[in-house]
Amino acid sequence: MRNTARWAATLGLTATAVCGPLAGASLASPVTAPASLYAPSALVLTVGHGESAATAAPLRAVTLTCAPTASGTHPAADAACAELRAAHGDPGALAAEDSVMCTREYAPVVVTVDGVWQGRRLSYERTFANECVKNAGSASVFTF
């Protein structure tokens, strides 16, 4: 009986010594699932008065997240995301409004778009002649 108890204790300690680190390792580093099945689309848009983003102080800034749903601080996030999707994420390809009449005054307004669109880095800057031309440059993306 004495040998049986000793073997049982030895077997239990051996099993704990061999299997214990394996169980601890699996608990210490769990496999994490991806946060989303969508490629990220998160942008920061700024607007400021001046000739370039390097010299203009941003007056307003908004965030725009388009995947999986439209959100952020942009006042028209749904419409802005739809407009960017139609332009394949290229702010330079946004269609200007033809029916808008703007004055020819020169008061430059610079717009920047920085972030990630469908998993790829996006950095865009454009200077408009004035606020009216900026607002006519897109239906909703630059109107904030």
C-alpha positions as CSV (number, residue, x, y, z in Angstrom):
1,M,0.0,0.0,0.0
2,R,2.9,2.3,0.8
3,N,4.3,1.9,-2.7
4,T,0.9,2.5,-4.3
5,A,0.5,5.8,-2.5
6,R,4.1,6.8,-3.4
7,W,3.4,5.9,-7.1
8,A,0.1,7.8,-7.1
9,A,1.8,10.9,-5.6
10,T,4.7,10.7,-8.1
11,L,2.3,10.3,-11.0
12,G,0.2,13.2,-9.9
13,L,3.3,15.5,-9.4
14,T,4.7,14.4,-12.8
15,A,1.4,15.1,-14.5
16,T,1.3,18.5,-12.9
17,A,4.9,19.3,-13.8
18,V,4.4,18.3,-17.4
19,C,0.9,19.5,-18.1
20,G,0.9,22.6,-15.8
21,P,3.1,24.8,-18.0
22,L,1.1,23.8,-21.1
23,A,-2.2,24.8,-19.5
24,G,-0.7,28.0,-18.1
25,A,0.7,29.0,-21.5
26,S,-2.6,28.6,-23.2
27,L,-4.4,30.7,-20.6
28,A,-1.7,33.4,-20.6
29,S,-1.8,34.0,-24.4
30,P,-5.3,33.4,-25.8
31,V,-5.8,33.6,-29.5
32,T,-7.6,36.8,-30.3
33,A,-10.1,37.0,-33.1
34,P,-10.0,39.9,-35.5
35,A,-11.9,43.0,-34.3
36,S,-13.8,43.3,-37.6
37,L,-14.2,41.6,-40.9
38,Y,-14.1,45.0,-42.7
39,A,-11.0,46.9,-43.7
40,P,-10.8,50.1,-41.7
41,S,-12.0,53.3,-43.1
42,A,-11.3,56.1,-40.6
43,L,-10.5,59.7,-41.6
44,V,-9.8,63.0,-40.0
45,L,-10.8,66.0,-42.1
46,T,-9.7,69.6,-41.4
47,V,-10.4,73.0,-42.9
48,G,-8.4,76.2,-42.4
49,H,-7.9,79.5,-44.1
50,G,-4.6,79.8,-46.0
51,E,-2.7,78.7,-49.1
52,S,-1.5,75.3,-47.7
53,A,-1.9,73.1,-44.7
54,A,1.6,73.9,-43.6
55,T,0.8,77.6,-43.1
56,A,-2.9,77.4,-42.2
57,A,-4.1,76.7,-38.7
58,P,-7.0,74.3,-38.7
59,L,-10.3,76.0,-37.9
60,R,-12.4,72.9,-37.8
61,A,-11.7,69.2,-37.7
62,V,-14.1,66.2,-37.9
63,T,-13.7,62.5,-37.8
64,L,-15.4,60.2,-40.3
65,T,-15.5,56.4,-40.0
66,C,-17.2,54.5,-42.9
67,A,-16.7,50.8,-42.1
68,P,-18.8,48.9,-41.1
69,T,-21.2,51.8,-40.6
70,A,-20.9,55.6,-41.0
71,S,-20.1,57.4,-37.8
72,G,-17.9,60.1,-36.3
73,T,-18.2,63.8,-35.6
74,H,-18.9,64.7,-39.3
75,P,-22.4,66.3,-39.4
76,A,-23.4,64.3,-42.5
77,A,-21.5,61.0,-41.9
78,D,-23.8,58.8,-43.9
79,A,-23.9,61.1,-47.0
80,A,-20.1,61.7,-46.8
81,C,-19.3,58.0,-46.7
82,A,-21.6,57.3,-49.6
83,E,-20.0,60.1,-51.6
84,L,-16.5,58.7,-50.8
85,R,-17.5,55.2,-51.7
86,A,-18.8,56.4,-55.1
87,A,-15.4,58.1,-55.7
88,H,-13.6,54.9,-54.6
89,G,-12.1,56.7,-51.6
90,D,-10.4,59.4,-53.7
91,P,-11.3,62.9,-52.4
92,G,-9.8,64.4,-55.6
93,A,-12.4,62.5,-57.7
94,L,-15.4,64.1,-55.9
95,A,-17.7,65.8,-58.4
96,A,-18.1,69.5,-58.1
97,E,-21.6,70.9,-58.0
98,D,-22.3,72.6,-61.4
99,S,-25.3,74.7,-60.4
100,V,-23.6,76.6,-57.6
101,M,-22.6,80.2,-58.4
102,C,-19.7,81.5,-56.4
103,T,-18.0,84.9,-56.4
104,R,-14.5,85.2,-57.7
105,E,-13.0,86.6,-54.5
106,Y,-9.8,85.0,-53.4
107,A,-9.9,84.0,-49.7
108,P,-8.1,80.6,-49.8
109,V,-9.4,77.7,-47.8
110,V,-7.4,74.5,-47.4
111,V,-8.9,71.1,-46.7
112,T,-7.0,68.0,-45.6
113,V,-8.0,64.4,-45.3
114,D,-5.8,62.0,-43.4
115,G,-6.4,58.4,-42.3
116,V,-7.1,55.0,-43.7
117,W,-9.6,54.2,-46.5
118,Q,-10.4,50.4,-46.8
119,G,-7.1,49.5,-45.3
120,R,-4.8,51.8,-47.3
121,R,-3.2,55.0,-46.1
122,L,-4.8,58.2,-47.4
123,S,-3.4,61.7,-47.3
124,Y,-5.0,64.5,-49.3
125,E,-4.7,68.3,-49.4
126,R,-6.5,70.8,-51.6
127,T,-6.7,74.6,-51.6
128,F,-10.0,76.1,-52.8
129,A,-10.3,79.8,-53.8
130,N,-12.9,80.5,-51.2
131,E,-15.5,78.9,-48.8
132,C,-18.2,78.8,-51.5
133,V,-16.0,76.9,-53.9
134,K,-15.0,74.5,-51.2
135,N,-18.7,73.8,-50.4
136,A,-19.4,73.3,-54.1
137,G,-16.5,70.9,-54.4
138,S,-18.5,68.0,-52.9
139,A,-22.1,67.4,-51.8
140,S,-21.2,66.6,-48.2
141,V,-17.6,65.5,-47.6
142,F,-16.2,69.0,-47.3
143,T,-19.3,70.7,-45.8
144,F,-18.6,70.7,-42.1
